[in-house]
Amino acid sequence: MRFRIPSLLMVLLLVGCSSLSISPPLTTDQHWISETLPNGFRYHLYPIEGQDVELRLIVNVGSLNERENERGYAHFIEHMAFNGTTHFPNNSVFKEFAAVGVQFGPDINAVTDYGRTVYQLSLPDDEKLDEALRWFRDIGDGISLSEKGVKDEIAVIFGEWRLDNKAQSSWQLQVYDDVLNDTPYVDRDPIGTEQTLTQANATSLSRFYKKWYSANRMQLVVVGDMNALALQQVIHQDFASLPTESNIPERHALPDAQEGFQFPLTVFGQQGQSPAIVVNIKEGQYTPASTLKEQRSRWLDWMVTDAIQLRLEEQLDRRAINNNGVYSNVSFVPGWNVYEFTVDHNQQTRDDVVDAVARDFASLRDIGIGESEFQLLFEQYQNIDFSMDSYSSIDNAENAVSNLYINRLPQDAFEEHDNFQRFLNELLREDINARLRELLSPSTMSLTIAYGRGESLASADALKRDFFDAVAQAGEDVTIEYKQVQIPQPTPVVSPDLPPKVVSRDLYQWMLPNGVPTTFYQMDDGSGYSHVVLQAKGGLSSLTRRERVAVNMLYETYRRGSVDDIDLNDFYHYVDGLSASIVPSVYTNVHNIALSTSSDTLAESLNALRFLIEHIEPDEQAFYREKSRLLARLNSVKSSPYDEFERASLQLMYPDDSFESRLNLEDYEQLTFNDVVAVYQRLFADLGNMNVYVVSDLPPSVIQHLTGTYLGSLSTQRPPSQISPVVWHKKGGRVVLATSPEYRTYIEKIFVLKVKRRDVEQFFAEDMLNRVIQARYNTIMRERFGFDYDPYFSAWTWDGEKVLVAMFTALIDPQREEELQKRWPAIQAELMRPVSQQERNNAGVQLSREINSMTRDSHQLIGALARYDTWGYGVEGLLAPEDVVKRIDVEKLNALAASIFAANTQFENILRPAPDAISTK
């Protein structure tokens, strides 16, 4: 623990001003090293020993800086930074960093918004840090803007436009557009307009670039393992020469929306999007918390919004009103605090949902939350961890980027932790209820009704009157009590006094008293969490068509049931109080139950898991409610052109008896409650033919004792699941539909073939080949021909199968479909050309880096550990991926690539625009 002693001057100031109750300001984390160069360029370094190196270059320029004839230019310049700079011409920046495992997308990318452009580069260490700084320095004034380069990039940007722009926007975007009407935001989408982009040229872009890429608008963030002193010298030497318009750093600022902004009463969702009601509460103008007291007030507001969401969820459940989810959020209205509460629902339950939400708001305003609700919220907030120990380089870098949005660096973590503890120590239920009374005044509320596509709006005005009439009524005194849950201890079992078998460093195995194999990996990632997975082979591939339908009803049918005589609502509130979650899942070829919990409460959480497995009972009425909800949702999406295309594509590929075949409305209509109970018993009734996997910071002896005590007495009578191999139509085929509402053509080419084996080397070879071919496909489709902004390739064999499915997709301008088809043989030939040693090396480094990063995160590691052991891949690929990569040579990759394109079964699926789709770039 570090203590800080305030200076005498500060003590005097605090004493002298104590009668004014001035709260101390937030203190910046002292580990940040920040300086401003004479040209106004700012940099911020955060050294963390042994961590990856994260770099961000923030430029205060976005779409609001553009004139009418420059719309899209800030985003355009961002694109050009990757195409070529002084020291990295012709897209060579990707090749430069690929050698150390950097991939386009997750590791090297950028984003442009209304007021900023942020460049991101993630490195595994500081080996390429000098080159990274050289590229960022180039971005400042060395981006290449040739006439040919600009013209070629226009097609790429239109490809991005096709990806993001849809004929039917979501209701959320429609609300956003309505609220921001008459503000600069509504006409300043960062991607620009067709006219300004097609007219862009090297001269106009250069003019914009030189004007706005000024040193005083730039900030550099570097986080991770670095020699900070040496890095400072490089920054001072290289970045001080950047041109600037002022030596005074520019603060980031966006214009506020006008006070009179309005939320629309009605909007339509996209085809197939769930209807919803949305209540927005306008609380006042937004000011970032700058003092400890203001920060505590902000936390209180968080808790209040969580209290509202909790009440809505509870009461909708208790009233048996079907809904598709309850959400709380903060609306994006620049300069204003607006809290948003959304309930997704089916058309049939809209009136009930509107009435329930209004009554709950009135009750919360006039009566408030009860002691039981307060205790639940308090326990959830007690589990929030402000510890920096679990922060990675990327966490710190992104935290800095977020804070610099409001012109400050992250707060000192110890101060934040201490202030949060003070917030909890001083918190009273009446504090929440007083804030609810302020917040839930009808005069601050707006109601938006999101209708399904094609619905009548005739009910909107009446629903609005009913809502506000109900909110204005005196609130009901609603009592919500969560029972105290006492879970009995299991019957003691005799376990052999054998120490765990040491498999390798930090990896142990043993048998539970009931004969269940257990694998444990000890690691401390700083999270303070333990993870347990109970896993078996089986999953969807072991089920009949009817059983696959039942799987989709499992969660809700059992979630609303009971555990012995404990209501499952009360049971899960108890689990939440342990900082734990218990989640059953059914995947293609496996099914499992996953437990994540604080290591401090692992014993109690394992006991809860045991009790759940032994005593869970479903709720038949919940089954019928969920069936009704699902049938309504399926009916709402069946007319969607995308749903129709997916159905046709899957029917082309898979017969009805294949576990990959598409389920339909009739399948759900025929489902019974007994079907759901039967499939639960088949998959999760006990630990028969399951393995236990644990990742924790606790020692092996403790884990062996706890798993033996709480899982060692569970029954193991469940028989092994019989996995069915995937079945597909061997002849292949083609689907072509012209029903898309967007003026764009989607093409997918699919190759299916059998492979001889599925082991860790095949697994790694597929992954490495994916990386090689994806990089080539990007270069051909995006950079060379401008067909598609985000072309996609994947080639994978299912775990436990010997069938490989490879897929190429493209989203293109309909007018270029014929050109793409003509070029495809040449494209395919280039994709098949022999893999170079450099390509193989880059792919291997990228794969090893991903796996090594995953094994430092206990939450990710537990799933990988279970997967690798279940399918016999061994732990070598997980704990020493470089050793497996060494055995994958270019000959193996070339043979695999050749087999893909020689596949006897090929499918092509094409979705073209409907005849009435509006033609646009």
KASULRA-V405247 format. One record per run of one state. SS is the DSSP state (@ for helix, = for strand, . for the rest). FROM is the first residue (numbers start at 1). LEN is the number of residues. If there is no record, write none. Layout:
# KASULRA-V405247
ss & from & len
SS & FROM & LEN
SS & FROM & LEN
This chain:
# KASULRA-V405247
ss & from & len
. & 1 & 7
@ & 8 & 9
. & 17 & 1
@ & 18 & 3
. & 21 & 4
= & 25 & 1
. & 26 & 2
= & 28 & 1
. & 29 & 4
= & 33 & 4
. & 37 & 5
= & 42 & 6
. & 48 & 5
= & 53 & 7
. & 60 & 3
@ & 63 & 3
. & 66 & 2
@ & 68 & 3
. & 71 & 2
@ & 73 & 11
. & 84 & 1
= & 85 & 1
. & 86 & 6
@ & 92 & 7
. & 99 & 5
= & 104 & 1
. & 105 & 3
= & 108 & 5
. & 113 & 4
= & 117 & 7
. & 124 & 5
@ & 129 & 13
. & 142 & 1
= & 143 & 1
. & 144 & 3
@ & 147 & 18
. & 165 & 6
@ & 171 & 9
. & 180 & 4
@ & 184 & 4
. & 188 & 6
@ & 194 & 5
. & 199 & 3
@ & 202 & 11
. & 213 & 2
@ & 215 & 3
= & 218 & 7
. & 225 & 3
@ & 228 & 12
. & 240 & 26
= & 266 & 3
. & 269 & 6
= & 275 & 11
. & 286 & 5
= & 291 & 1
@ & 292 & 27
. & 319 & 6
= & 325 & 6
. & 331 & 5
= & 336 & 10
. & 346 & 1
@ & 347 & 20
. & 367 & 4
@ & 371 & 12
. & 383 & 10
@ & 393 & 12
. & 405 & 6
= & 411 & 1
. & 412 & 1
@ & 413 & 14
. & 427 & 2
@ & 429 & 11
. & 440 & 2
@ & 442 & 3
= & 445 & 7
. & 452 & 8
@ & 460 & 13
. & 473 & 28
= & 501 & 4
. & 505 & 2
= & 507 & 5
. & 512 & 5
= & 517 & 6
. & 523 & 6
= & 529 & 9
. & 538 & 1
@ & 539 & 4
. & 543 & 2
@ & 545 & 15
. & 560 & 2
= & 562 & 2
. & 564 & 2
= & 566 & 2
@ & 568 & 10
. & 578 & 3
= & 581 & 6
. & 587 & 3
= & 590 & 9
@ & 599 & 17
= & 616 & 2
. & 618 & 2
@ & 620 & 18
. & 638 & 3
@ & 641 & 13
. & 654 & 11
@ & 665 & 5
. & 670 & 3
@ & 673 & 12
. & 685 & 6
= & 691 & 6
. & 697 & 3
@ & 700 & 12
. & 712 & 21
= & 733 & 8
. & 741 & 4
= & 745 & 10
. & 755 & 5
@ & 760 & 25
. & 785 & 7
= & 792 & 6
. & 798 & 5
= & 803 & 10
. & 813 & 1
@ & 814 & 19
. & 833 & 4
@ & 837 & 18
. & 855 & 3
@ & 858 & 13
. & 871 & 5
@ & 876 & 4
. & 880 & 1
@ & 881 & 6
. & 887 & 3
@ & 890 & 12
. & 902 & 3
= & 905 & 9
. & 914 & 8
